[in-house]
Amino acid sequence: MKKAFGLFLLMAVFVFALISCGGEKKEKETPEATIEAQVEEVAATTTHAPETIALYDKYCTVCHKEGIAGAPKIGDATLWGPRAEKGMATLVKHVTEGYTGETGIMPAKGTCMECTEDNYKNLITYMLDQAGLKAN
């Protein structure tokens, strides 16, 4: 009986120690909160509107981060240079109508059905700026 009581007492102390050492629990960050924090961080270091950064993160980054389907990677001046030379009007046309070229495919509206022509201009300008370029 003494062993059982001693074991019970030891377990009770152990459980109490675990409970009291837990500290405060942090709220788990949702993916949306993480994305919002990243958007705010980028927006603080750029002259581009937070809406543009949010649209880029939601739609453009899918292909332009890794160069999927021949998309020019963000920040790659070698890939963006020939496109910038075509001018903003051509780039916006390729985004809105879609485009299939020798090096890849641009889906119509870049999968952003809610984007306006001004959104596309801002998004293109943002990506060109990351490569240190301007559209002709």
C-alpha positions as CSV (number, residue, x, y, z in Angstrom):
1,M,0.0,0.0,0.0
2,K,2.9,2.3,0.8
3,K,4.4,1.7,-2.7
4,A,1.1,2.5,-4.4
5,F,0.7,5.7,-2.4
6,G,4.3,6.7,-3.1
7,L,3.8,6.1,-6.8
8,F,0.6,8.1,-6.8
9,L,2.2,11.0,-5.0
10,L,5.2,10.9,-7.4
11,M,2.9,10.9,-10.4
12,A,0.8,13.8,-8.9
13,V,4.0,15.9,-8.5
14,F,5.1,15.1,-12.0
15,V,1.7,16.1,-13.5
16,F,1.7,19.3,-11.5
17,A,5.2,20.1,-12.7
18,L,4.2,19.6,-16.3
19,I,1.2,21.7,-16.0
20,S,2.9,24.6,-14.2
21,C,5.9,24.6,-16.6
22,G,3.8,24.9,-19.7
23,G,4.0,28.7,-19.8
24,E,1.7,30.8,-21.9
25,K,0.6,29.3,-25.1
26,K,1.1,31.4,-28.3
27,E,-1.7,31.7,-30.7
28,K,-1.1,29.7,-33.7
29,E,-0.5,31.9,-36.8
30,T,-2.8,31.1,-39.7
31,P,-1.4,31.1,-43.2
32,E,-3.4,34.2,-43.9
33,A,-1.7,36.0,-41.0
34,T,1.7,34.9,-42.2
35,I,1.0,36.2,-45.7
36,E,-0.3,39.5,-44.4
37,A,2.9,39.9,-42.3
38,Q,5.0,39.2,-45.3
39,V,3.0,41.6,-47.5
40,E,3.4,44.3,-44.8
41,E,7.2,43.7,-44.6
42,V,7.6,44.0,-48.4
43,A,5.3,47.0,-48.6
44,A,7.5,48.8,-46.0
45,T,10.5,48.4,-48.2
46,T,9.0,49.2,-51.6
47,T,7.2,52.1,-53.3
48,H,4.6,49.7,-54.7
49,A,1.1,49.7,-53.3
50,P,0.3,46.9,-50.7
51,E,-2.5,45.9,-53.1
52,T,0.0,45.2,-55.8
53,I,2.2,43.1,-53.6
54,A,-0.8,41.2,-52.3
55,L,-2.0,40.5,-55.9
56,Y,1.5,39.4,-56.8
57,D,1.7,37.0,-53.8
58,K,-1.8,35.6,-54.6
59,Y,-1.5,35.1,-58.4
60,C,1.9,35.9,-60.0
61,T,4.3,34.2,-57.5
62,V,2.8,30.8,-58.5
63,C,4.7,30.9,-61.8
64,H,7.2,33.8,-61.5
65,K,8.9,32.6,-58.4
66,E,10.3,29.4,-59.9
67,G,9.8,30.1,-63.6
68,I,7.0,27.6,-64.1
69,A,5.8,27.2,-67.7
70,G,8.6,29.4,-68.9
71,A,7.6,32.4,-66.8
72,P,10.5,34.8,-66.3
73,K,11.6,34.5,-62.7
74,I,11.2,37.6,-60.6
75,G,14.4,39.6,-60.4
76,D,16.0,37.9,-63.4
77,A,17.0,40.8,-65.7
78,T,18.2,38.4,-68.4
79,L,14.7,36.9,-68.8
80,W,12.8,40.1,-68.2
81,G,15.0,42.3,-70.5
82,P,13.5,41.2,-73.9
83,R,10.0,41.4,-72.5
84,A,10.6,45.0,-71.2
85,E,11.8,46.0,-74.7
86,K,8.4,45.1,-76.1
87,G,6.8,47.8,-74.0
88,M,4.1,48.0,-71.4
89,A,1.2,47.9,-73.9
90,T,2.4,44.6,-75.4
91,L,3.0,43.1,-71.9
92,V,-0.4,44.1,-70.7
93,K,-1.9,42.6,-73.9
94,H,-0.1,39.4,-73.3
95,V,-1.4,39.2,-69.8
96,T,-5.0,40.0,-70.6
97,E,-5.4,37.9,-73.7
98,G,-2.8,35.2,-72.9
99,Y,0.3,34.5,-74.9
100,T,2.2,31.5,-76.1
101,G,5.8,32.2,-77.1
102,E,9.0,30.3,-77.8
103,T,10.0,30.3,-74.2
104,G,6.7,29.8,-72.4
105,I,3.0,30.4,-71.8
106,M,1.2,33.3,-70.1
107,P,-2.4,32.3,-69.3
108,A,-5.1,34.8,-70.0
109,K,-5.5,37.3,-67.2
110,G,-2.6,35.4,-65.4
111,T,-5.4,33.6,-63.5
112,C,-6.4,36.9,-61.8
113,M,-9.9,37.3,-63.1
114,E,-10.5,40.2,-60.7
115,C,-7.5,42.3,-61.9
116,T,-8.0,45.4,-63.9
117,E,-5.7,46.8,-66.6
118,D,-4.2,49.1,-64.0
119,N,-3.5,46.1,-61.7
120,Y,-1.7,44.4,-64.5
121,K,0.4,47.5,-65.3
122,N,1.3,47.8,-61.6
123,L,2.1,44.1,-61.3
124,I,4.3,44.2,-64.5
125,T,6.1,47.3,-63.2
126,Y,6.7,45.6,-59.8
127,M,8.2,42.6,-61.5
128,L,10.3,44.7,-63.8
129,D,11.5,46.8,-60.9
130,Q,12.7,43.6,-59.1
131,A,14.9,43.0,-62.2
132,G,16.1,46.7,-62.3
133,L,14.2,47.3,-65.5
134,K,11.6,49.6,-67.0
135,A,9.2,48.8,-69.9
136,N,9.8,50.9,-73.1
